[in-house]
Amino acid sequence: MSTLRYASSLPHPPADVFAWHTRPGALHRLVAPWTDTEIVRFDGVYDGAITELKVDAGLPFRPSWTSRHEGVVEGQKFEDEQVSGPFARWQHVHRFDSDGAGGTHYEDDIAYQLPLAPLSDLVAGPLLAPIADGFAYRHRTVRDDLAMHARYGLPPLRIAISGASGLIGTALRHLLTTGGHTVLHLVRGTPRSDDEVGWNVEDGTIQADRLDGLDAVVHLAGEPVFAPRWTDAKKDRIYRSRVDGTALLARTLAALPRPPKAFLCASAVGLYGDRGDLALPETAAPGEGFLATVVKDWEAAAQPAANAGIRTVHLRTGIVLSPRGGALAQMLPAFKLGVGGPIGNAEAFVPWIGIDDTVGAYVHALATDVSGPVNLAAPEPTTMGLLAETLARVLHRPSVLAVPAPVLEALGGEAAREMLLASARVVPARLLDTDYAFRHPDLETALRHLLGRPREGAAFPNV
């Protein structure tokens, strides 16, 4: 048997750290985003509970990995033992020991045996390096999530989310549930469980009674903006899904006997248009173009909720970086092959933000008295050229094959001009003014965290 160990110190009591791991979103928060891993089953943390994963093994298919929890000691430890999977044996002990000063010595101890040992031991290092990087990611995530929950000290809330299955919605609901909050999903069609609320934007219908008495509603749903070209039908779907959906929710919430205290609406930095190197805080005037028109009307559609005294926040989101979806996921294949490079104008400013700071900003908006527009962009501005250069460096690849702006415009027309070629130096003034603590304020730190890439010459240290 061989062993693998990863440990860190957390300034939170063992009971809090243990409780975080038992909540519904915990395993999703712990799975490294650069892996193609699917959580098939997660029963929770108790003796006999089963977890089943489809794991990324570098194969054309994802093999199953099933483990069973045993040895659960409330507030202190639990164990995972492989039932079936890629190892000949795998036993993982999660320990949460008091450090004697109110904090936790947080430790993962793994005893494993590779198949075909001892021959497989010759290649154990390269095989296990990604697992070690994954544990470093897990410990950073637990540390940062617990710090955020402790900082805001929110009581358990009941929150409804539209678009809960999208990139941002998925990450947000898992973050919220690790904080002890209850999340309801707004879904099209007939609800199939107690945590679903039916609505249909096209029909203008919604189960209003299920929203009465909630603490907050988060509205993320909308037709995807990215497309090779925008047809008139696509533009109409983009516009209607946002404006009509927001209007339906705003009117419904305003008419409730017990309306929520907060209505958090997704918005977009597309409001600012193509503005070169001009700094764009929330007070900047709108720009020109289709997206600017959509965002202006989108935000205006929420006014009935604000008029009813519901604290309404418009979270103007930039380019969200995550290997699970969005722009970064689309860029990664080319960059991994060494054929990536700047897209369009290398001098254009890219209003990026990491997925953890995106959902962290939503929690910040829930916990503070901020209202009105809030820019979701990292505080350190980045150009397209710097983005390509940094991504290539993190992946240890060249960045030499640029895609010229005229080619993009010829292929994508209006969509390319507004989504890929526009320059927007967006400033997160409201977040900074209200003391939001960015987890990843600079691009390289964000990419290394999201892609599991330690700095050159070093593994991720214990955090």
N, C-alpha and C positions, 0 to 999 in steps of 0.2 A: 504493500500500500504506500502511495505517495501522498503528500500533503500540500495544501495551498492555504495561505492565511492572509487576511487583509483586516486591518484594524484602524480605528480612528477614535478621537475624543470628541464628544458632543456636550455642549453646555446645557443639557436638558436631562431631567430625571429619567431613569430607566423605564419607569411606567409609561412615560410619554412616548419614548422611542419605540417601545414594544407596541403600544396602542396604534401608532402610525402604521406599522407593518400589518396590522390585522384588518385595516379598513379596505373598502371595496376597490379604491383606485391605486392601492399601494403597489401591487405587482406590475401594473401598467407603467407606473412611474419608474420602476426599477429596471425594466427591460431596456437595454441600450438601444437608442434609436437608429444606430447605423446597422443593426442586424435585422434581417427579414424574419422576425420571430412573431408568431401568432399565439395569443393566449386562448386556448380552446376551452379550458375549464379552470376555475379557481374557486374552491369551496370555502376558503377562509383559512384561519389558523386555529386548528384544534386537532387533537389526536385522531388520526384516521382520515383527515381531510386530504383530498386529492387535488393536485395541480397537474394539468396537461398542457404542454407547449408543442407547437410546430417550430422547430429550430432551424436557423440558418447554418447549414453545414458545408456551404460551398458546393452543393450538389444541385442537379436539376430539379430535385424535389426537397421538401422540408421534412426530415424524419421527426417522429413523435418522441417526446421526452416526458415521461410520467413519473411523478414523485408523490410520496405520501408523507404527511406531517406526523411526527411522533415526538415524544419527550417534551410536550409543551408545559412550561412552567410560567404561569401568568406573570408578566412583568420582568421575566428573567431570561428565558431562552425558548427556542423551539428548533426542531431538527427536520430536515428533508432527506428522505432516503429514496434513491432511485428504484422505481418499480420496473420500468423498462426504459431503454434509451441508449445513447451512444457509448456509455462507459460500461466496462465490466462491473464496476462498482462505483457508487457515488454517495457519500454521506456528508451532508452539509449542516453544521451546527451554527445557528445564529445566537450570539450571546449579547446580553445587555446588562453589564455589570456596573454597579455603583463605583464611581471614582473617589468616593469619600468626601467630595466637595459639592455635591448636588448635581453633578453631571454624570455622564455615561461613558464607560469604556465599551465601544461598539465594535464587535469582532465577528468576522465570518471565518470559520474553520472548516476546511473541506478535506476529507480523506477520500482518495479516488484510486482506481486502477483502470488503466487503459485496456482496451481489447488487444489481444495478441501480444500481451506483455510476455517476456521482456523486450521483444523486438520493437514494439511501439514506443518504448521509453527513449529510444534514440531520437525520436522526432517530437518528444513531449513538449520541449520548449516552445517551438513555433506554434504548436497546436494550442497550448494553454495561454500564450501571450494575450490573445483577444479576450479570454475569460478574465485574466488579471485586469486588463483595461476596463472590462465591464464592471468589475467590482469597484474600481476607482470611481467610475461614473455613478454607481449606486450610492456610494458613501457621500459623494458631493451632493447628489440629489436629495438624500435624506437630510443632510446638514442644512441645505438651503431651504428646503420645504419647511422643516421644523422651525428654522429661524424666522421665516415669513409668518407662519401661523402664530408663533409666540409674539412676534412684534405687534401684530394687529389685535390679537386676543379676542377675535370675534366669537360670540356665542354660537351654538349650532343654528344655522339658518336653513330655510326651505326656499330653494331657488329653482325657477324654471328656465330652461335653455332651449332656444330654437337653433337648429343647425348643430345639435349636440354630437352628431356623428362625423362632422367635418374635421379638418386638421386642427383648428383652434378649439372647436367645441369638445373634441375628444380629450385633448390635453387639459382643458379647463375643468371638465367634470371630474376627471381623475384627481386633479389637484384639489378641488373643492372637497371631494369625499375623504381624502386623507386628512383634511382639517375637521372632519366630523360633521360636515354639512350634508343635507339631503338634496339630491338633484332630480327634478322632473324633466322629461324630454318632451318637447313639442314635436309631434309627428304628424305627417300627412296620413289621412285615412283613419281607420278604426284603431284605437289603442288596444294593445294586447297584454298590458300589464299595468299594475297600479302606479308605476312611475312614469307612465306615458299620458300625455294630454293631446287630444286630437285637434287639428286645425287644418284649414284648406284655404290658401290665399286666393285661389281662383274663384272659389265659391263664396268667399267672404265669411266663412263659418269658423267657429272656435268654441271649445268647451270652457266658457267663461267661468263657470262655477268652480272649476278645478284650479283657477288662478286666484280665487278670492282668498285673502289672508296670507298669501306668500310674502316673504321678506323682500324678494327681488326677482326681476325677470331680466334675462340676458338674451338679446336678440342678435343672432349670428347668421341666420339663414339667408340665402340669396343664390341666384344663378351664378355659376363660376364665370369669372370675367375672362380668364385666359382662353384664347382660341386662335387658330392660325390666321383667321380673318374674321371680322365682324360682319355678318349679314344683317339686313334690317330686322329679320326675325330674332336673331341672337341679341341684338341691341335692345329690342323690345322686351325680351325675357329678362335681361340684366336690369333694365329700368323697372319693370313692373314687379319683379320679385322683391326688389328692395323697397320701393316707394309704397306699393300696395300692402306688402307684408308689414312694414313698419306702421302704416296708418291703421291697419286692422288691429294690431296689438295696442297701439296708443289709445285708440278709441275705447277698446275693450277694458283696458286697465283703468282708464279715467272714469268709467261707469261702474266699477266694482264697489260694493259696500265697504270692503276693506282692501283698498288698493295697496300694492307693494310700496315700500319706501323708496326703492331705486329701480330705475329702468335704464339698463346699460345697452346701448345700441352700437353695433359695429358700424364703422364708417371707413373712410379711406383717404389716404393722402393724395389720391387722384384729384381731389378738390383743387389743389394748387397748380395743376397743369405743369407745363414745361417752363421752369423759371431760372435756368442756368445755375449760377452760384449764389443766388440771393438766399439769405437765411430766412426760413419760413417757420416762425412760431405760430401758435394757434390764432393770433390776431392778424396774420397775413391775409390779404384779400384773395378771393378765389381766382383761379386762372381760367383759361379757355379750354373748350373741348367737350367731347361727349361725357367723359368721366366726371369732369367738374360739374356739369349739369346734373348728372345722376346724383352726385353726393349732395349738392345743394338741396335738391328736392327730397332726397332720402332723409337728411337731417330735419328738414322742415316738416316732414310727415309725422315726426315724433312730438310735435308741439302740443297736441291735445293732452298728452300725459303730463308735460311740464305745466300746462295751464291748470291741471287738476292738483298741482302741488306735489307731484311725484318727482323726486330728484332724477333728472334725466342727463345722461352722459353720452356723448358721441365720441367713440374711440376710433380716431382716424388712424387706421393701421397701415403701416408700410409693408415692405416685402418681408414676410415672415420666413426665417431660415429654419428648416428642419429637413433632415434626410428622409422623413416619412412622407413628404409631399411639398407642393409649391415649387418655387423657383430653384431652390438648392437641389431638390430631388431630380429636377430636369437637367441641371447642369452637371451633376456628378458623373453620369456614364462617360461623357466626352472627356472630362478632366481625369478620370481614372485611367482612360486609355492614352492619356498624354496628348490629346488633340483639342483641349479646351483653350479658351482665351477670351478676351473682352468681347462683349456683344454690343455692337454699335459704337457709340462715342465713348472712348475710354475716359474722357474728362467729365462725363455726366455723373452727377451725384445720385447715389442709390440709397434711398431711405430704408435701410434694413433694420431688423430687430430679431433677436433669437426667440424661439418658441417659448422658452421658459419665462422670458421677460414679457412676452405678449400676454400670457395667462396670468403672470404675476401682476401686471398692470390692471387686469380686470379685478383681481382680488383687492388691489389697492383702491380701485374705484368703489368697490363694495364697502370698504372699511373706512373711507374718509368722506369728507363732505364736498368733494370735487363735483362740479356739474358743468354742463356745456361741453365744448370741444376739448379733447385731449389727444395730442399727437403720440402715437405709438411708434417710436423710432429710437434707435440707440443714440446716445449723446455724442459719440465720436463719428463725425461724418466720413463717408467712404465713397470713392468714385468707382465706376465700373472697372477701370483699369486696376485699381488697388484691390477690388474684390477678386478679380481673376488671378492676380498675382498672389494674393494671400491664400486662396483656395488651392492653387497649384503647389505652393510651398508646404502647406499642411499635408497634402497628399503625396509630396515628394515627386511631383511631375512638372514638366515644363508648361509654360503658358505662352504660346507663340502663335496660335492660329486664331486670329481675330476674325469676327464676322462683321464686315463693313456695314455701316448704316444704310447706304443705298440699296444693298441686297435685301436687308430686312424690310425696308420700306416697300420695295418692289414686291416682296412675297406677302407681307402682312398688311400693307396699307395703313388705314387709320388705327387698327389695333396695335401694330408695331410702333407707330409714332407715339401713341399715348402710353403703352405699357413698357416698351423696351428702349425707346430712344429719348424719352423725356428725362429731364434733369430736375430733381427736387431735393434741395438741401434742407430737409425737415428737421426742426429743432424741438425736442420734447420739453418745452418750457414748463408746461403745467405739471408734468411728472416731477421735474427737478424742483420746482417751486414748492411742491407738496411733499418733498423729501422721499420720493420713491427711490429705493436702493437697487440699482441695476445689478443683476447677477453677472452679466457679461456685457460690460460697456464697450469693449473693443472687439473688433472683428475676429482677430486671430484666436483670442481666448474662447469666443463663442464657437468658432468652427472646430477647434480642438476638442472642446467638450462634446459637441454634437456628433463628431465623427470618430471619437475614441482615439485621437492621435496625440500622444505626448509630444512635448517639444523635443527637437532633435537631440539624440544622445542621452535621453532620460525617459524612464517610465514615469507614469503618473505616481507621485508620492502619496503616501497615506495623508489624508486631509485632516 
